[in-house]
Amino acid sequence: MIRVAVIDDEVKSRTNLIQLLQRFCPDVTIVLEAGSITEGLPALVTARPDLLILDIEMPDGTGFDLLEMLPGIDFELIFVTAYNEYAIKAIKANAVDYLLKPVDIKELQKAILKAEARIREKARLQSAAITPTMPIQPAKDIHRIAVAYKDGFEFVTLDSIIHLSSNGSYTEIYCDEDKRYLCSRPLKDYEDLLPPALFFRVHHSHIINLEYVKHYHRGDGGYLTMSNGSEICLSRRKKKEFLELFSQ
């Protein structure tokens, strides 16, 4: 069963969505229902859903504000909104889907199936990962890192790493040649480990290799396109510091 949280300030809309999920999506169980950011934020931490279905415009802020407040995002995300102008921001937030109200049943079912596929893949990657026993080395001394597997380690050179993304208490490392690794260390460990001359934390969920930035897209915070096509959100508080790196 997929554990689903629903946050939407419109009671009628929220109730209707939950009824659709319960009737047409048999593999879903509702673990959290909230009507605001203030109510939903602390509940998300304890409920630990597999999937969050999130409204965007609410009285006490936007769904994107809620995501910025979370220490890490270890769930999949579907936006449900009456507004169509947030689609690009939804893509930047790595959302599974972006559904417009009133929600179409078939579109909802497709979105849930996509979320299920992502959740299964995450579980597969996590089952292959083990806690590394090798110590974290000082950043100045390392040229590669050890990625743990059940039968040993693979050594990954720093210049092959394109970006790192938080996946709950795990970190996904994306490398050239479409290689990807799941490591059982939080992103903060890698922020402390990797040399700041090459790696920069652009968001609470992302660290990038500056050498692989292909394009910067302007906006409130903006976002980055990496050499492998990944689109990485640039947080508002990191924007000035990031742009200064390229003006020196």
RACORBEL-V651635 format. One record per pair of residues at least 24 apart in sequence whose C-alpha atoms are under 8 Angstrom apart, sorted by the first residue. I is the first residue (numbers start at 1). GAP is how many residues later the second one is. D is the distance in whole Angstrom. If there is no record, write none. Layout:
BEGIN
I,GAP,D
I,GAP,D
END
This chain:
BEGIN
1,26,5
1,27,5
1,28,6
2,25,6
2,26,5
2,27,6
2,47,8
2,48,6
2,49,7
2,114,7
3,25,6
3,26,5
3,27,6
3,28,6
3,46,5
3,47,5
3,48,6
4,24,7
4,25,6
4,26,5
4,27,6
4,28,7
4,45,5
4,46,6
4,47,5
4,48,6
4,49,7
5,25,6
5,26,6
5,27,4
5,28,6
5,39,8
5,44,6
5,46,6
5,47,5
5,48,6
6,24,8
6,26,6
6,27,5
6,28,6
6,46,6
6,47,5
6,48,6
7,25,8
7,26,6
7,27,5
7,28,6
7,29,7
7,30,8
7,33,7
7,45,8
7,46,6
7,47,5
7,48,6
8,26,6
8,27,5
8,28,7
8,46,6
8,47,5
8,48,8
8,50,7
9,25,7
9,26,4
9,27,6
9,46,8
9,49,6
9,50,8
10,25,7
11,24,7
17,86,8
20,85,7
24,81,8
24,85,7
25,84,7
25,87,8
36,24,7
37,24,7
37,25,8
37,26,7
37,29,6
41,25,7
41,28,8
41,29,8
48,27,8
49,26,6
50,24,8
50,25,5
50,26,6
50,69,7
51,24,5
51,25,5
51,26,6
51,27,8
51,64,7
52,24,6
52,25,5
52,26,6
53,24,6
53,25,5
53,26,6
53,27,7
54,24,6
54,25,5
54,26,6
55,24,6
55,25,5
55,26,5
56,24,7
56,25,6
57,24,8
68,136,8
71,133,7
72,94,7
72,95,8
72,96,6
72,132,7
72,133,6
73,93,7
73,94,7
73,95,6
73,132,7
74,92,8
74,93,5
74,94,4
74,95,8
75,93,8
76,39,6
76,42,8
76,43,7
77,38,8
78,33,7
92,131,7
92,139,6
92,140,6
92,141,6
93,140,7
125,57,6
126,56,7
129,53,6
129,54,6
129,55,6
130,53,7
130,54,6
131,52,7
131,53,5
131,54,7
132,51,8
132,52,7
136,57,7
137,56,7
138,55,6
139,53,7
139,54,5
139,55,5
139,56,5
140,55,7
142,52,8
147,34,7
147,35,8
147,36,6
148,35,7
161,48,7
162,46,6
162,47,5
162,50,6
162,64,7
162,65,8
162,66,8
163,43,7
163,44,6
163,45,4
163,46,6
164,42,6
164,43,5
164,44,6
165,40,6
165,41,5
165,42,7
166,39,5
166,40,6
167,38,8
176,52,7
178,50,8
200,42,8
202,31,7
202,32,5
202,33,6
202,36,6
202,37,8
202,40,7
203,30,7
203,31,6
203,32,5
203,35,7
204,31,8
206,26,7
206,27,8
END
